[in-house]
């Protein structure tokens, strides 16, 4: 079986000639279970997203798991180190939630503007609380959120 890294190193032409028997089926997305994590902020970006009310800008913050410090459920299947999860905020009003969730990271006063904080965040190591809630219309769907994000 080829690893993900080996597949990524191949050109499109080469990958089309790989035997299907040599390709491991991709795993589905798994949200991080509730708990306190140590993570690295991998990427901060603003993207357009189509919603039922039209296009909206969305602030997306991608975290890379270093370790789960304290799982809410000791029997939960924890994410592997290096796995990533994205947490999003719809703009413009989402900046108020961002400020609440990242209060410990922002409170030292070194950032004057939202843009200053966002620019400084990539590669920052943090602790964070991950919690989830069920969708109000479909209880089988869960949405995760990050809060208590603080620099290490």
Sine and cosine of phi, psi and omega as CSV:
sin_phi,cos_phi,sin_psi,cos_psi,sin_omega,cos_omega
0.00,0.00,0.68,-0.73,0.06,-1.00
-0.99,0.13,0.63,-0.78,0.06,-1.00
-0.98,0.19,0.23,-0.97,0.05,-1.00
-0.85,0.52,-0.66,0.75,-0.01,-1.00
-0.90,0.44,-0.65,0.76,0.02,-1.00
-0.91,0.41,-0.65,0.76,0.05,-1.00
-0.90,0.44,-0.68,0.73,-0.02,-1.00
-0.89,0.45,-0.45,0.89,-0.02,-1.00
-0.98,0.20,-0.25,0.97,-0.04,-1.00
-0.99,0.14,0.51,-0.86,0.13,-0.99
-0.97,0.24,0.25,-0.97,0.04,-1.00
-0.86,0.50,-0.68,0.74,0.01,-1.00
-0.87,0.49,-0.70,0.72,0.00,-1.00
-0.92,0.39,-0.65,0.76,-0.05,-1.00
-0.92,0.39,-0.49,0.87,0.02,-1.00
-0.93,0.36,-0.29,0.96,0.00,-1.00
-0.98,-0.20,0.12,0.99,0.03,-1.00
-0.99,0.16,0.65,-0.76,0.05,-1.00
-0.91,0.41,0.68,-0.73,0.05,-1.00
-0.86,0.50,-0.47,0.89,0.03,-1.00
-0.93,0.37,-0.32,0.95,-0.02,-1.00
-1.00,-0.08,0.03,1.00,-0.05,-1.00
-0.94,-0.33,0.85,-0.52,0.06,-1.00
-0.98,0.22,0.72,-0.70,0.02,-1.00
-0.90,0.44,0.70,-0.71,-0.02,-1.00
-0.92,0.40,0.60,-0.80,0.06,-1.00
-0.99,0.17,0.46,-0.89,0.06,-1.00
-0.96,0.28,0.29,-0.96,0.02,-1.00
-0.91,0.42,0.72,-0.69,0.06,-1.00
-0.82,-0.57,0.89,-0.45,0.07,-1.00
-0.92,0.38,0.55,-0.84,0.06,-1.00
-0.91,0.43,0.70,-0.72,0.05,-1.00
-0.93,0.36,0.38,-0.93,-0.01,-1.00
-0.82,0.57,0.61,-0.79,0.05,-1.00
0.41,-0.91,0.01,-1.00,0.04,-1.00
-0.99,-0.10,0.75,-0.66,-0.07,-1.00
-0.82,-0.57,0.42,-0.91,0.28,-0.96
-0.95,-0.32,0.78,-0.62,-0.10,-1.00
-0.55,-0.83,0.20,-0.98,0.09,-1.00
-0.89,-0.45,0.71,-0.70,0.06,-1.00
-0.97,0.24,0.91,-0.40,-0.09,-1.00
-1.00,0.10,-0.65,0.76,-0.11,-0.99
-0.39,-0.92,0.57,-0.82,0.09,-1.00
-0.77,-0.64,0.82,-0.57,-0.05,-1.00
-0.52,-0.85,0.36,-0.93,0.10,-1.00
-0.87,-0.48,0.81,-0.59,-0.03,-1.00
-0.77,-0.63,0.40,-0.92,0.15,-0.99
-0.98,0.19,0.63,-0.77,0.08,-1.00
-0.70,-0.71,0.71,-0.71,0.05,-1.00
-0.99,0.15,0.82,-0.58,0.03,-1.00
-0.86,-0.52,0.09,-1.00,0.02,-1.00
-0.91,0.42,-0.30,0.95,0.02,-1.00
-0.97,-0.26,0.30,0.95,-0.01,-1.00
0.97,-0.23,-0.14,-0.99,-0.03,-1.00
-0.97,0.26,0.64,-0.77,0.08,-1.00
-0.69,-0.72,0.52,-0.85,0.16,-0.99
-0.98,0.18,0.64,-0.77,-0.02,-1.00
-0.78,-0.62,0.79,-0.61,0.13,-0.99
-0.99,0.12,0.85,-0.53,-0.01,-1.00
-0.88,-0.47,0.78,-0.62,0.03,-1.00
-0.87,-0.49,0.88,-0.47,-0.06,-1.00
-0.99,-0.17,0.82,-0.57,0.02,-1.00
-0.95,-0.32,0.58,-0.82,0.13,-0.99
-0.93,-0.37,0.84,-0.55,-0.05,-1.00
-0.92,0.39,0.75,-0.66,0.18,-0.98
-0.99,-0.14,-0.76,0.64,0.08,-1.00
-0.23,-0.97,0.41,-0.91,0.15,-0.99
-1.00,-0.01,0.88,-0.47,-0.05,-1.00
-0.99,0.17,-0.62,0.78,-0.06,-1.00
-0.45,-0.89,0.99,-0.11,0.02,-1.00
-0.94,0.33,0.60,-0.80,0.06,-1.00
-0.92,0.40,-0.57,0.82,0.04,-1.00
-0.90,-0.44,0.92,-0.39,-0.04,-1.00
-0.89,0.46,-0.26,0.97,0.01,-1.00
-0.99,-0.12,0.02,1.00,-0.04,-1.00
-0.93,0.38,0.52,-0.86,0.09,-1.00
-0.99,0.15,0.93,-0.36,-0.10,-1.00
-0.98,0.18,0.49,-0.87,0.02,-1.00
-0.95,0.32,0.49,-0.87,0.08,-1.00
-0.95,0.32,0.50,-0.87,0.14,-0.99
-0.85,0.53,0.70,-0.72,-0.02,-1.00
0.99,-0.12,-0.27,0.96,0.04,-1.00
-0.94,0.34,0.48,-0.88,-0.10,-0.99
-0.87,-0.49,0.49,-0.87,0.10,-0.99
-0.57,-0.82,0.61,-0.79,-0.02,-1.00
-0.95,-0.32,0.68,-0.73,0.10,-1.00
-0.87,-0.48,0.68,-0.73,-0.16,-0.99
-0.82,-0.57,0.45,-0.90,0.04,-1.00
-0.70,-0.72,0.84,-0.54,0.07,-1.00
-0.96,0.28,0.76,-0.65,0.00,-1.00
-0.99,-0.15,0.46,-0.89,0.17,0.99
-1.00,0.03,-0.42,0.91,-0.13,-0.99
-0.93,0.36,-0.32,0.95,0.00,-1.00
-0.91,0.41,-0.28,0.96,0.02,-1.00
-0.90,0.44,-0.47,0.88,0.04,-1.00
-0.92,0.40,-0.63,0.78,0.05,-1.00
-0.94,0.33,-0.63,0.78,0.07,-1.00
-0.85,0.53,-0.73,0.68,0.00,-1.00
-0.87,0.49,-0.66,0.75,0.03,-1.00
-0.90,0.43,-0.73,0.68,-0.10,-1.00
-0.95,0.30,-0.44,0.90,-0.05,-1.00
-0.93,-0.37,0.36,0.93,-0.08,-1.00
-0.78,0.63,-0.73,0.68,-0.04,-1.00
-0.90,0.43,-0.53,0.85,0.02,-1.00
-0.96,0.27,-0.53,0.85,-0.10,-1.00
-1.00,-0.06,-0.30,0.95,-0.25,-0.97
-0.96,0.29,-0.24,0.97,-0.04,-1.00
-0.97,0.25,-0.07,1.00,0.11,-0.99
0.99,0.15,0.12,0.99,-0.03,-1.00
-0.98,0.20,-0.19,0.98,0.00,-1.00
-0.93,-0.37,0.84,-0.55,0.01,-1.00
-0.99,0.10,-0.61,0.79,-0.08,-1.00
-0.83,-0.56,0.33,-0.94,0.07,-1.00
-0.83,0.56,-0.71,0.71,-0.03,-1.00
-0.86,0.51,-0.59,0.80,0.02,-1.00
-0.89,0.46,-0.70,0.71,0.00,-1.00
-0.91,0.41,-0.71,0.71,-0.03,-1.00
-0.88,0.47,-0.62,0.79,0.00,-1.00
-0.92,0.40,-0.54,0.84,-0.04,-1.00
-0.99,0.12,-0.26,0.96,-0.17,-0.99
-0.96,0.28,-0.58,0.81,-0.04,-1.00
-0.83,0.56,0.68,-0.73,-0.02,-1.00
0.97,0.26,0.04,1.00,0.03,-1.00
-0.97,0.25,0.71,-0.70,0.07,-1.00
-1.00,-0.02,0.72,-0.69,-0.10,-0.99
-0.65,-0.76,0.27,-0.96,0.30,-0.95
-0.96,-0.28,0.47,-0.88,-0.07,-1.00
-0.39,-0.92,0.53,-0.85,0.08,-1.00
-0.98,-0.17,0.82,-0.57,0.06,-1.00
-0.96,-0.27,0.81,-0.59,0.07,-1.00
-0.77,-0.64,0.32,-0.95,0.01,-1.00
-0.67,-0.74,0.36,-0.93,0.04,-1.00
-0.65,-0.76,0.41,-0.91,0.03,-1.00
-0.99,0.16,0.52,-0.85,0.10,-0.99
-0.91,0.42,0.67,-0.74,-0.06,-1.00
-0.92,0.38,-0.39,0.92,-0.01,-1.00
-0.98,-0.21,-0.37,0.93,-0.05,-1.00
-0.64,-0.77,0.99,-0.11,-0.09,-1.00
-0.89,0.45,-0.25,0.97,0.03,-1.00
-0.98,0.20,-0.29,0.96,0.04,-1.00
-1.00,-0.04,0.64,-0.77,0.03,-1.00
-0.81,-0.59,0.58,-0.82,0.04,-1.00
-0.87,-0.49,0.78,-0.63,0.00,-1.00
-0.99,-0.11,0.48,-0.87,0.12,-0.99
-0.66,-0.75,0.42,-0.91,0.03,-1.00
-0.94,-0.34,0.67,-0.74,0.08,-1.00
-0.54,-0.84,0.05,-1.00,-0.01,-1.00
0.78,0.62,0.59,0.81,0.00,-1.00
-0.96,0.29,0.85,-0.52,-0.07,-1.00
-0.68,-0.74,0.60,-0.80,0.04,-1.00
-0.92,0.39,0.52,-0.85,0.02,-1.00
-1.00,0.05,0.00,0.00,0.00,0.00
